[in-house]
């Protein structure tokens, strides 16, 4: 599934926030994530309710402004496979378009994950617009 959202900020500023993989709790979704811990390519997100999601940062590409990650443990709903990426594009003066692509299994959880992506993108768009 792919979801696109706009951000009222220059693509370089939006990318700066997305690529800061250790600051999800400060720069992307502060109302949902309470803390972020990095251990090599492993990222641990502690959600506001204490739930921990373990991810692997698959790639950070500054040239294409693309970040890819995989959830390996702690997904809600529980998924057998969850890989996602963000990519930032210019969308006019001081405006960006972010494409959030998510691949998951089993397929029957797609509607629930789509709702989380839509809500998360609203929070991210507001947070990323505040990046100095």
BARO-778285 format. One record per residue: residue number from 0; x negated, y negated, z of N, C-alpha, C in turn. Coordinates in steps of 0.2 Angstrom, whole numbers. Each point is the difference from the previous one (the first is absolute). Layout:
// residues N
node balum: NUM&n_xx: X&n_yy: Y&n_zz: Z&ca_xx: X&ca_yy: Y&ca_zz: Z&c_xx: X&c_yy: Y&c_zz: Z
...
//
This chain:
// residues 132
node balum: 0&n_xx: -4&n_yy: 6&n_zz: 0&ca_xx: 4&ca_yy: -6&ca_zz: 0&c_xx: -4&c_yy: -6&c_zz: 0
node balum: 1&n_xx: 2&n_yy: -5&n_zz: -3&ca_xx: -4&ca_yy: -7&ca_zz: -1&c_xx: 5&c_yy: -5&c_zz: 3
node balum: 2&n_xx: -3&n_yy: -5&n_zz: 3&ca_xx: 4&ca_yy: -6&ca_zz: 3&c_xx: -5&c_yy: -6&c_zz: -1
node balum: 3&n_xx: 3&n_yy: -5&n_zz: -3&ca_xx: -4&ca_yy: -6&ca_zz: -1&c_xx: 3&c_yy: -6&c_zz: 4
node balum: 4&n_xx: -4&n_yy: -4&n_zz: 3&ca_xx: 2&ca_yy: -5&ca_zz: 4&c_xx: -4&c_yy: -6&c_zz: -1
node balum: 5&n_xx: 3&n_yy: -6&n_zz: 1&ca_xx: -4&ca_yy: -6&ca_zz: -1&c_xx: -3&c_yy: -3&c_zz: 6
node balum: 6&n_xx: -5&n_yy: -4&n_zz: 0&ca_xx: -3&ca_yy: -3&ca_zz: 5&c_xx: -2&c_yy: -8&c_zz: -2
node balum: 7&n_xx: 2&n_yy: -4&n_zz: 4&ca_xx: -2&ca_yy: -7&ca_zz: -1&c_xx: -7&c_yy: -2&c_zz: 2
node balum: 8&n_xx: -5&n_yy: 3&n_zz: -3&ca_xx: -7&ca_yy: -1&ca_zz: 1&c_xx: -4&c_yy: 2&c_zz: -6
node balum: 9&n_xx: -6&n_yy: -3&n_zz: 0&ca_xx: -4&ca_yy: 2&ca_zz: -6&c_xx: -2&c_yy: 7&c_zz: 1
node balum: 10&n_xx: -1&n_yy: 4&n_zz: -6&ca_xx: -2&ca_yy: 7&ca_zz: 0&c_xx: -6&c_yy: 1&c_zz: 4
node balum: 11&n_xx: -5&n_yy: -4&n_zz: 0&ca_xx: -6&ca_yy: 1&ca_zz: 4&c_xx: 1&c_yy: 0&c_zz: 8
node balum: 12&n_xx: 5&n_yy: -4&n_zz: 2&ca_xx: 2&ca_yy: 0&ca_zz: 7&c_xx: 4&c_yy: 6&c_zz: 2
node balum: 13&n_xx: 4&n_yy: 2&n_zz: -5&ca_xx: 4&ca_yy: 6&ca_zz: 2&c_xx: -4&c_yy: 6&c_zz: 0
node balum: 14&n_xx: -5&n_yy: 1&n_zz: -5&ca_xx: -5&ca_yy: 5&ca_zz: 0&c_xx: -4&c_yy: 0&c_zz: 6
node balum: 15&n_xx: -2&n_yy: -5&n_zz: 3&ca_xx: -4&ca_yy: -1&ca_zz: 6&c_xx: 4&c_yy: 4&c_zz: 6
node balum: 16&n_xx: 6&n_yy: -2&n_zz: 0&ca_xx: 4&ca_yy: 3&ca_zz: 6&c_xx: 1&c_yy: 8&c_zz: -1
node balum: 17&n_xx: 2&n_yy: 2&n_zz: -6&ca_xx: 1&ca_yy: 7&ca_zz: -2&c_xx: -6&c_yy: 4&c_zz: 1
node balum: 18&n_xx: -6&n_yy: -2&n_zz: -2&ca_xx: -6&ca_yy: 4&ca_zz: 0&c_xx: -3&c_yy: 0&c_zz: 7
node balum: 19&n_xx: 2&n_yy: -4&n_zz: 5&ca_xx: -2&ca_yy: 0&ca_zz: 7&c_xx: 3&c_yy: 6&c_zz: 3
node balum: 20&n_xx: -2&n_yy: 6&n_zz: -1&ca_xx: 3&ca_yy: 6&ca_zz: 2&c_xx: 0&c_yy: 1&c_zz: 8
node balum: 21&n_xx: -4&n_yy: -4&n_zz: 3&ca_xx: 0&ca_yy: 1&ca_zz: 7&c_xx: 4&c_yy: -5&c_zz: 4
node balum: 22&n_xx: 4&n_yy: -4&n_zz: -4&ca_xx: 4&ca_yy: -6&ca_zz: 3&c_xx: 7&c_yy: 1&c_zz: -2
node balum: 23&n_xx: 3&n_yy: 6&n_zz: -1&ca_xx: 7&ca_yy: 0&ca_zz: -2&c_xx: 4&c_yy: -3&c_zz: 5
node balum: 24&n_xx: -1&n_yy: 1&n_zz: 7&ca_xx: 4&ca_yy: -3&ca_zz: 5&c_xx: 0&c_yy: -7&c_zz: 1
node balum: 25&n_xx: -5&n_yy: -3&n_zz: -3&ca_xx: -1&ca_yy: -8&ca_zz: 0&c_xx: 2&c_yy: -3&c_zz: -7
node balum: 26&n_xx: -1&n_yy: 3&n_zz: -5&ca_xx: 0&ca_yy: -3&ca_zz: -7&c_xx: 6&c_yy: 2&c_zz: -4
node balum: 27&n_xx: 2&n_yy: 6&n_zz: 1&ca_xx: 5&ca_yy: 3&ca_zz: -5&c_xx: 7&c_yy: 1&c_zz: 4
node balum: 28&n_xx: 1&n_yy: 4&n_zz: 5&ca_xx: 6&ca_yy: 1&ca_zz: 3&c_xx: -1&c_yy: 0&c_zz: 7
node balum: 29&n_xx: -1&n_yy: -6&n_zz: 3&ca_xx: -1&ca_yy: -1&ca_zz: 7&c_xx: 6&c_yy: 2&c_zz: 4
node balum: 30&n_xx: 6&n_yy: 0&n_zz: -2&ca_xx: 6&ca_yy: 2&ca_zz: 4&c_xx: 1&c_yy: 7&c_zz: 0
node balum: 31&n_xx: -3&n_yy: 4&n_zz: -4&ca_xx: 1&ca_yy: 7&ca_zz: 0&c_xx: -6&c_yy: 4&c_zz: 3
node balum: 32&n_xx: -6&n_yy: -3&n_zz: -2&ca_xx: -7&ca_yy: 4&ca_zz: 2&c_xx: -3&c_yy: -4&c_zz: 6
node balum: 33&n_xx: -1&n_yy: 3&n_zz: 6&ca_xx: -3&ca_yy: -3&ca_zz: 6&c_xx: -7&c_yy: 0&c_zz: -1
node balum: 34&n_xx: -4&n_yy: 5&n_zz: -3&ca_xx: -7&ca_yy: 0&ca_zz: 0&c_xx: -2&c_yy: 5&c_zz: -6
node balum: 35&n_xx: -6&n_yy: -2&n_zz: -2&ca_xx: -3&ca_yy: 4&ca_zz: -6&c_xx: -7&c_yy: 2&c_zz: 2
node balum: 36&n_xx: -2&n_yy: 6&n_zz: -1&ca_xx: -7&ca_yy: 2&ca_zz: 2&c_xx: -3&c_yy: 4&c_zz: -6
node balum: 37&n_xx: -6&n_yy: -2&n_zz: -2&ca_xx: -4&ca_yy: 3&ca_zz: -6&c_xx: -5&c_yy: 4&c_zz: 3
node balum: 38&n_xx: -1&n_yy: 6&n_zz: -3&ca_xx: -5&ca_yy: 5&ca_zz: 1&c_xx: -3&c_yy: 2&c_zz: -7
node balum: 39&n_xx: -4&n_yy: -3&n_zz: -3&ca_xx: -3&ca_yy: 2&ca_zz: -7&c_xx: 6&c_yy: -2&c_zz: -4
node balum: 40&n_xx: 2&n_yy: 5&n_zz: -4&ca_xx: 6&ca_yy: -1&ca_zz: -5&c_xx: 7&c_yy: 2&c_zz: 3
node balum: 41&n_xx: 0&n_yy: 2&n_zz: 7&ca_xx: 6&ca_yy: 1&ca_zz: 3&c_xx: 2&c_yy: -6&c_zz: 4
node balum: 42&n_xx: 7&n_yy: -1&n_zz: -1&ca_xx: 3&ca_yy: -6&ca_zz: 3&c_xx: 6&c_yy: 3&c_zz: 4
node balum: 43&n_xx: 0&n_yy: -3&n_zz: 6&ca_xx: 5&ca_yy: 2&ca_zz: 5&c_xx: 5&c_yy: -6&c_zz: 2
node balum: 44&n_xx: 6&n_yy: 1&n_zz: -2&ca_xx: 5&ca_yy: -6&ca_zz: 1&c_xx: 4&c_yy: 2&c_zz: 6
node balum: 45&n_xx: 0&n_yy: -4&n_zz: 6&ca_xx: 4&ca_yy: 1&ca_zz: 5&c_xx: 6&c_yy: -4&c_zz: -1
node balum: 46&n_xx: 6&n_yy: 3&n_zz: 0&ca_xx: 6&ca_yy: -4&ca_zz: -1&c_xx: 2&c_yy: -3&c_zz: 6
node balum: 47&n_xx: 5&n_yy: -5&n_zz: -1&ca_xx: 3&ca_yy: -3&ca_zz: 6&c_xx: 2&c_yy: 4&c_zz: 6
node balum: 48&n_xx: 3&n_yy: 6&n_zz: -3&ca_xx: 3&ca_yy: 5&ca_zz: 5&c_xx: -5&c_yy: 5&c_zz: 3
node balum: 49&n_xx: -6&n_yy: -1&n_zz: -2&ca_xx: -6&ca_yy: 5&ca_zz: 2&c_xx: -1&c_yy: 5&c_zz: -4
node balum: 50&n_xx: 4&n_yy: 1&n_zz: -5&ca_xx: -1&ca_yy: 6&ca_zz: -5&c_xx: -7&c_yy: -2&c_zz: -4
node balum: 51&n_xx: -4&n_yy: 5&n_zz: -2&ca_xx: -6&ca_yy: -1&ca_zz: -3&c_xx: 0&c_yy: 4&c_zz: -7
node balum: 52&n_xx: -2&n_yy: -4&n_zz: -5&ca_xx: 0&ca_yy: 2&ca_zz: -7&c_xx: -8&c_yy: 0&c_zz: -2
node balum: 53&n_xx: -2&n_yy: 6&n_zz: -2&ca_xx: -7&ca_yy: 1&ca_zz: -2&c_xx: 0&c_yy: 0&c_zz: -8
node balum: 54&n_xx: -4&n_yy: -5&n_zz: -3&ca_xx: -1&ca_yy: 0&ca_zz: -7&c_xx: -7&c_yy: 0&c_zz: -2
node balum: 55&n_xx: -1&n_yy: 2&n_zz: -6&ca_xx: -7&ca_yy: 0&ca_zz: -3&c_xx: 0&c_yy: -6&c_zz: -6
node balum: 56&n_xx: -4&n_yy: -4&n_zz: 1&ca_xx: -1&ca_yy: -6&ca_zz: -5&c_xx: -4&c_yy: 4&c_zz: -6
node balum: 57&n_xx: 4&n_yy: 0&n_zz: -6&ca_xx: -2&ca_yy: 4&ca_zz: -5&c_xx: -5&c_yy: -4&c_zz: -5
node balum: 58&n_xx: 2&n_yy: -7&n_zz: 0&ca_xx: -4&ca_yy: -4&ca_zz: -4&c_xx: 2&c_yy: -8&c_zz: 1
node balum: 59&n_xx: -5&n_yy: -4&n_zz: -1&ca_xx: 1&ca_yy: -7&ca_zz: 0&c_xx: -4&c_yy: -3&c_zz: -6
node balum: 60&n_xx: 4&n_yy: -2&n_zz: -5&ca_xx: -3&ca_yy: -3&ca_zz: -6&c_xx: 1&c_yy: -7&c_zz: 0
node balum: 61&n_xx: -6&n_yy: -4&n_zz: 1&ca_xx: 1&ca_yy: -7&ca_zz: 0&c_xx: 1&c_yy: -3&c_zz: -7
node balum: 62&n_xx: -3&n_yy: 3&n_zz: -5&ca_xx: 1&ca_yy: -2&ca_zz: -7&c_xx: 7&c_yy: 0&c_zz: -2
node balum: 63&n_xx: 4&n_yy: 5&n_zz: 1&ca_xx: 7&ca_yy: 1&ca_zz: -2&c_xx: 5&c_yy: -2&c_zz: 6
node balum: 64&n_xx: -3&n_yy: -2&n_zz: 6&ca_xx: 4&ca_yy: -2&ca_zz: 6&c_xx: 5&c_yy: 6&c_zz: 1
node balum: 65&n_xx: -3&n_yy: 6&n_zz: 1&ca_xx: 4&ca_yy: 6&ca_zz: 1&c_xx: -2&c_yy: 4&c_zz: 6
node balum: 66&n_xx: 4&n_yy: 1&n_zz: 5&ca_xx: -1&ca_yy: 4&ca_zz: 6&c_xx: 4&c_yy: 7&c_zz: -1
node balum: 67&n_xx: -3&n_yy: 6&n_zz: 1&ca_xx: 3&ca_yy: 6&ca_zz: 1&c_xx: -1&c_yy: 3&c_zz: 6
node balum: 68&n_xx: 5&n_yy: 4&n_zz: 3&ca_xx: 0&ca_yy: 3&ca_zz: 6&c_xx: 4&c_yy: 6&c_zz: 0
node balum: 69&n_xx: -1&n_yy: 5&n_zz: 5&ca_xx: 4&ca_yy: 6&ca_zz: 1&c_xx: 2&c_yy: 1&c_zz: 7
node balum: 70&n_xx: 6&n_yy: 1&n_zz: 1&ca_xx: 2&ca_yy: 2&ca_zz: 7&c_xx: -1&c_yy: 7&c_zz: 1
node balum: 71&n_xx: -4&n_yy: 2&n_zz: 5&ca_xx: -2&ca_yy: 7&ca_zz: 1&c_xx: 3&c_yy: 3&c_zz: 7
node balum: 72&n_xx: 3&n_yy: -5&n_zz: 4&ca_xx: 3&ca_yy: 3&ca_zz: 6&c_xx: 4&c_yy: -6&c_zz: 3
node balum: 73&n_xx: 6&n_yy: 2&n_zz: 2&ca_xx: 4&ca_yy: -5&ca_zz: 4&c_xx: 5&c_yy: -3&c_zz: -4
node balum: 74&n_xx: 1&n_yy: 2&n_zz: -7&ca_xx: 5&ca_yy: -3&ca_zz: -4&c_xx: 7&c_yy: 0&c_zz: 3
node balum: 75&n_xx: 4&n_yy: -5&n_zz: -1&ca_xx: 7&ca_yy: 0&ca_zz: 2&c_xx: 4&c_yy: -2&c_zz: -6
node balum: 76&n_xx: 5&n_yy: 4&n_zz: -3&ca_xx: 1&ca_yy: 7&ca_zz: 2&c_xx: -6&c_yy: 5&c_zz: -1
node balum: 77&n_xx: 0&n_yy: 6&n_zz: 2&ca_xx: -6&ca_yy: 4&ca_zz: -1&c_xx: 0&c_yy: 2&c_zz: -7
node balum: 78&n_xx: -6&n_yy: -1&n_zz: -3&ca_xx: -1&ca_yy: 1&ca_zz: -7&c_xx: -6&c_yy: 5&c_zz: -1
node balum: 79&n_xx: 1&n_yy: 4&n_zz: -6&ca_xx: -6&ca_yy: 5&ca_zz: -1&c_xx: -5&c_yy: -4&c_zz: -4
node balum: 80&n_xx: 1&n_yy: -5&n_zz: -4&ca_xx: -4&ca_yy: -5&ca_zz: -3&c_xx: 2&c_yy: -7&c_zz: 0
node balum: 81&n_xx: -5&n_yy: -4&n_zz: 1&ca_xx: 2&ca_yy: -7&ca_zz: 0&c_xx: -6&c_yy: -4&c_zz: -3
node balum: 82&n_xx: 0&n_yy: -3&n_zz: -6&ca_xx: -6&ca_yy: -4&ca_zz: -2&c_xx: 3&c_yy: -6&c_zz: -3
node balum: 83&n_xx: -3&n_yy: -6&n_zz: 2&ca_xx: 3&ca_yy: -6&ca_zz: -3&c_xx: -6&c_yy: -5&c_zz: -2
node balum: 84&n_xx: 2&n_yy: -5&n_zz: -3&ca_xx: -5&ca_yy: -5&ca_zz: -2&c_xx: 4&c_yy: -7&c_zz: -1
node balum: 85&n_xx: -4&n_yy: -5&n_zz: 1&ca_xx: 2&ca_yy: -7&ca_zz: -1&c_xx: -5&c_yy: -3&c_zz: -5
node balum: 86&n_xx: 3&n_yy: -4&n_zz: -4&ca_xx: -4&ca_yy: -3&ca_zz: -5&c_xx: 3&c_yy: -8&c_zz: -1
node balum: 87&n_xx: -5&n_yy: -4&n_zz: 0&ca_xx: 2&ca_yy: -7&ca_zz: 0&c_xx: -1&c_yy: -3&c_zz: -7
node balum: 88&n_xx: 5&n_yy: -4&n_zz: -2&ca_xx: 0&ca_yy: -4&ca_zz: -7&c_xx: 1&c_yy: -7&c_zz: 1
node balum: 89&n_xx: -2&n_yy: -4&n_zz: -4&ca_xx: 2&ca_yy: -7&ca_zz: 0&c_xx: 7&c_yy: -1&c_zz: -3
node balum: 90&n_xx: 4&n_yy: -4&n_zz: 2&ca_xx: 7&ca_yy: -1&ca_zz: -2&c_xx: 1&c_yy: -8&c_zz: 0
node balum: 91&n_xx: -4&n_yy: -4&n_zz: -3&ca_xx: 1&ca_yy: -7&ca_zz: 0&c_xx: -5&c_yy: -3&c_zz: 5
node balum: 92&n_xx: 1&n_yy: -7&n_zz: 0&ca_xx: -5&ca_yy: -4&ca_zz: 4&c_xx: 2&c_yy: 2&c_zz: 8
node balum: 93&n_xx: -6&n_yy: 2&n_zz: 3&ca_xx: 1&ca_yy: 2&ca_zz: 7&c_xx: 6&c_yy: 4&c_zz: 2
node balum: 94&n_xx: 1&n_yy: 5&n_zz: -5&ca_xx: 5&ca_yy: 5&ca_zz: 2&c_xx: -3&c_yy: 7&c_zz: -3
node balum: 95&n_xx: 2&n_yy: 5&n_zz: 4&ca_xx: -3&ca_yy: 7&ca_zz: -2&c_xx: 6&c_yy: 5&c_zz: 0
node balum: 96&n_xx: -1&n_yy: 5&n_zz: -4&ca_xx: 4&ca_yy: 6&ca_zz: 0&c_xx: -4&c_yy: 6&c_zz: 2
node balum: 97&n_xx: 3&n_yy: 3&n_zz: 5&ca_xx: -3&ca_yy: 6&ca_zz: 3&c_xx: 4&c_yy: 6&c_zz: -2
node balum: 98&n_xx: -3&n_yy: 5&n_zz: -3&ca_xx: 3&ca_yy: 7&ca_zz: -2&c_xx: -2&c_yy: 5&c_zz: 5
node balum: 99&n_xx: 5&n_yy: 3&n_zz: 4&ca_xx: -1&ca_yy: 5&ca_zz: 5&c_xx: 3&c_yy: 6&c_zz: -3
node balum: 100&n_xx: -5&n_yy: 5&n_zz: -2&ca_xx: 2&ca_yy: 6&ca_zz: -3&c_xx: -1&c_yy: 6&c_zz: 5
node balum: 101&n_xx: 5&n_yy: 4&n_zz: 1&ca_xx: 0&ca_yy: 5&ca_zz: 5&c_xx: 2&c_yy: 7&c_zz: -3
node balum: 102&n_xx: -4&n_yy: 5&n_zz: 1&ca_xx: 1&ca_yy: 7&ca_zz: -2&c_xx: 1&c_yy: 4&c_zz: 6
node balum: 103&n_xx: 6&n_yy: 4&n_zz: 0&ca_xx: 1&ca_yy: 4&ca_zz: 6&c_xx: 4&c_yy: 6&c_zz: -2
node balum: 104&n_xx: -1&n_yy: 5&n_zz: 5&ca_xx: 3&ca_yy: 6&ca_zz: 0&c_xx: 3&c_yy: 2&c_zz: 7
node balum: 105&n_xx: 5&n_yy: 3&n_zz: 1&ca_xx: 5&ca_yy: 2&ca_zz: -5&c_xx: 4&c_yy: -6&c_zz: -2
node balum: 106&n_xx: 3&n_yy: 1&n_zz: -6&ca_xx: 4&ca_yy: -6&ca_zz: -4&c_xx: 6&c_yy: -2&c_zz: 4
node balum: 107&n_xx: 3&n_yy: 4&n_zz: 4&ca_xx: 6&ca_yy: -2&ca_zz: 3&c_xx: -1&c_yy: -5&c_zz: 5
node balum: 108&n_xx: -6&n_yy: -2&n_zz: 2&ca_xx: -1&ca_yy: -5&ca_zz: 5&c_xx: -1&c_yy: -7&c_zz: -3
node balum: 109&n_xx: 0&n_yy: 0&n_zz: -7&ca_xx: -2&ca_yy: -6&ca_zz: -4&c_xx: 5&c_yy: -6&c_zz: 2
node balum: 110&n_xx: 7&n_yy: 1&n_zz: 1&ca_xx: 4&ca_yy: -5&ca_zz: 2&c_xx: -2&c_yy: -3&c_zz: 6
node balum: 111&n_xx: -2&n_yy: 4&n_zz: 5&ca_xx: -1&ca_yy: -3&ca_zz: 7&c_xx: -7&c_yy: -4&c_zz: 0
node balum: 112&n_xx: -5&n_yy: 3&n_zz: -4&ca_xx: -6&ca_yy: -4&ca_zz: -1&c_xx: 1&c_yy: -6&c_zz: -4
node balum: 113&n_xx: 4&n_yy: 0&n_zz: -5&ca_xx: 1&ca_yy: -6&ca_zz: -4&c_xx: 3&c_yy: -6&c_zz: 5
node balum: 114&n_xx: 4&n_yy: 2&n_zz: 4&ca_xx: 3&ca_yy: -5&ca_zz: 5&c_xx: -6&c_yy: -3&c_zz: 4
node balum: 115&n_xx: -4&n_yy: 4&n_zz: 3&ca_xx: -6&ca_yy: -2&ca_zz: 4&c_xx: -5&c_yy: -4&c_zz: -5
node balum: 116&n_xx: -1&n_yy: 1&n_zz: -6&ca_xx: -4&ca_yy: -4&ca_zz: -4&c_xx: 3&c_yy: -6&c_zz: -1
node balum: 117&n_xx: 7&n_yy: -1&n_zz: -2&ca_xx: 3&ca_yy: -6&ca_zz: -1&c_xx: 0&c_yy: -4&c_zz: 6
node balum: 118&n_xx: 1&n_yy: 2&n_zz: 6&ca_xx: -1&ca_yy: -4&ca_zz: 6&c_xx: -7&c_yy: -2&c_zz: 2
node balum: 119&n_xx: -4&n_yy: 5&n_zz: -1&ca_xx: -8&ca_yy: -2&ca_zz: 1&c_xx: -2&c_yy: -5&c_zz: -5
node balum: 120&n_xx: 2&n_yy: 0&n_zz: -6&ca_xx: -2&ca_yy: -5&ca_zz: -5&c_xx: 2&c_yy: -7&c_zz: 2
node balum: 121&n_xx: 6&n_yy: 0&n_zz: 3&ca_xx: 3&ca_yy: -7&ca_zz: 2&c_xx: -5&c_yy: -3&c_zz: 5
node balum: 122&n_xx: -1&n_yy: 4&n_zz: 5&ca_xx: -5&ca_yy: -2&ca_zz: 6&c_xx: -7&c_yy: -2&c_zz: -3
node balum: 123&n_xx: -2&n_yy: 4&n_zz: -5&ca_xx: -7&ca_yy: -1&ca_zz: -2&c_xx: 0&c_yy: -6&c_zz: -4
node balum: 124&n_xx: 5&n_yy: -2&n_zz: -4&ca_xx: 0&ca_yy: -6&ca_zz: -4&c_xx: 0&c_yy: -6&c_zz: 4
node balum: 125&n_xx: 4&n_yy: 0&n_zz: 6&ca_xx: -1&ca_yy: -6&ca_zz: 4&c_xx: -7&c_yy: 0&c_zz: 3
node balum: 126&n_xx: -2&n_yy: 6&n_zz: 3&ca_xx: -7&ca_yy: -1&ca_zz: 3&c_xx: -5&c_yy: -2&c_zz: -5
node balum: 127&n_xx: 0&n_yy: 3&n_zz: -6&ca_xx: -6&ca_yy: -1&ca_zz: -5&c_xx: 1&c_yy: -8&c_zz: -2
node balum: 128&n_xx: 6&n_yy: -3&n_zz: 0&ca_xx: 0&ca_yy: -7&ca_zz: -2&c_xx: -3&c_yy: -4&c_zz: 5
node balum: 129&n_xx: -1&n_yy: 2&n_zz: 6&ca_xx: -3&ca_yy: -4&ca_zz: 5&c_xx: -8&c_yy: 0&c_zz: 0
node balum: 130&n_xx: -3&n_yy: 5&n_zz: -4&ca_xx: -7&ca_yy: 0&ca_zz: 0&c_xx: -3&c_yy: -6&c_zz: -2
node balum: 131&n_xx: -5&n_yy: -3&n_zz: 4&ca_xx: -3&ca_yy: -7&ca_zz: -2&c_xx: -4&c_yy: 1&c_zz: -6
//
